Amino acid sequence: MEPKRYYFKLEMEQLPDDVWQQFKYSDIVKTMKFQDKLEIVDQIETLPEPIFDNLKQTLRTIRDENFFKLIKANPDKFQWFLACSVAVSEEDRRLEELENEAWKDL
């Protein structure tokens, strides 16, 4: 099984019920007439690429929307999280530059 299908399968198996409730009413799930998430899990390996990509993108969109709703509802709680995320990103870029320089010396 391709890694992207394997990880999507794991994600679907662990999908929280509230996210599943949103996902099952999406156009792609209704079009494919999936009844539950286990049915999707069973078919992940055999789904055509466009349908698989559409399912994956739909789930990503739902998760992103839920995350942004959470941030909007509790902006003060996420301010620290976002500040740390920026700091980690900057440090990651700095370390990547150092690594690239080290490779040049070899």
C-alpha positions as CSV (number, residue, x, y, z in Angstrom):
1,M,0.0,0.0,0.0
2,E,1.3,3.5,-0.9
3,P,2.3,5.5,2.2
4,K,-0.2,8.2,1.5
5,R,-3.0,5.7,1.5
6,Y,-1.7,3.9,4.5
7,Y,-1.6,7.2,6.6
8,F,-5.0,8.2,5.3
9,K,-6.3,4.8,6.4
10,L,-4.9,5.3,9.9
11,E,-6.4,8.8,10.0
12,M,-9.8,7.4,9.0
13,E,-9.7,4.6,11.6
14,Q,-9.0,7.2,14.3
15,L,-11.4,9.8,13.1
16,P,-13.3,11.4,16.0
17,D,-17.1,11.0,15.8
18,D,-17.7,14.8,15.5
19,V,-15.4,15.0,12.5
20,W,-17.0,11.9,10.9
21,Q,-20.4,13.5,11.3
22,Q,-19.2,16.5,9.2
23,F,-17.3,14.3,6.7
24,K,-20.2,11.9,6.0
25,Y,-22.3,14.7,4.8
26,S,-19.7,15.9,2.3
27,D,-20.5,15.6,-1.4
28,I,-17.9,13.0,-2.1
29,V,-19.0,10.7,0.7
30,K,-22.6,11.0,-0.3
31,T,-21.8,10.5,-4.0
32,M,-19.8,7.3,-3.2
33,K,-22.6,6.2,-0.9
34,F,-20.3,5.3,1.9
35,Q,-22.3,4.3,5.0
36,D,-19.6,4.5,7.7
37,K,-15.9,5.2,8.0
38,L,-15.0,1.4,8.1
39,E,-16.4,1.1,4.6
40,I,-14.1,3.8,3.5
41,V,-11.1,2.2,5.3
42,D,-11.8,-1.1,3.6
43,Q,-11.8,0.5,0.2
44,I,-8.9,2.9,0.5
45,E,-6.4,0.7,-1.3
46,T,-8.7,0.2,-4.3
47,L,-10.2,3.7,-4.7
48,P,-9.3,5.5,-7.9
49,E,-6.7,8.3,-7.4
50,P,-9.1,11.2,-8.1
51,I,-11.7,9.9,-5.6
52,F,-8.9,9.2,-3.0
53,D,-7.5,12.7,-3.4
54,N,-11.0,14.2,-3.1
55,L,-11.7,12.4,0.1
56,K,-8.3,13.4,1.5
57,Q,-8.8,17.0,0.5
58,T,-12.3,17.1,1.9
59,L,-11.1,15.7,5.3
60,R,-8.3,18.2,5.4
61,T,-10.7,21.1,4.7
62,I,-13.0,20.0,7.5
63,R,-10.1,19.7,10.0
64,D,-8.7,23.1,9.0
65,E,-12.2,24.7,9.4
66,N,-12.6,23.2,12.8
67,F,-9.1,24.3,13.9
68,F,-9.8,27.9,12.7
69,K,-13.2,27.9,14.5
70,L,-11.4,26.8,17.7
71,I,-8.8,29.6,17.3
72,K,-11.5,32.2,16.7
73,A,-13.5,31.0,19.8
74,N,-10.4,31.1,22.0
75,P,-7.9,33.6,20.6
76,D,-6.1,34.3,23.9
77,K,-5.4,30.6,24.4
78,F,-3.9,30.2,20.9
79,Q,-1.8,33.3,21.0
80,W,1.0,31.5,22.8
81,F,0.7,28.5,20.6
82,L,1.0,30.6,17.4
83,A,3.9,32.6,18.9
84,C,5.7,29.3,19.6
85,S,4.9,28.0,16.1
86,V,6.6,31.0,14.6
87,A,9.6,30.6,16.8
88,V,10.0,26.9,15.9
89,S,9.6,27.7,12.2
90,E,12.4,30.4,12.4
91,E,14.6,28.0,14.3
92,D,13.9,25.2,11.8
93,R,14.9,27.5,9.0
94,R,18.1,28.5,10.8
95,L,19.1,24.9,11.4
96,E,18.3,24.0,7.8
97,E,20.7,26.8,6.6
98,L,23.4,25.5,8.9
99,E,22.9,22.0,7.6
100,N,23.1,23.1,4.0
101,E,26.4,25.0,4.8
102,A,27.8,21.8,6.5
103,W,27.0,19.8,3.4
104,K,28.9,22.3,1.2
105,D,32.0,21.7,3.3
106,L,32.0,17.9,2.8
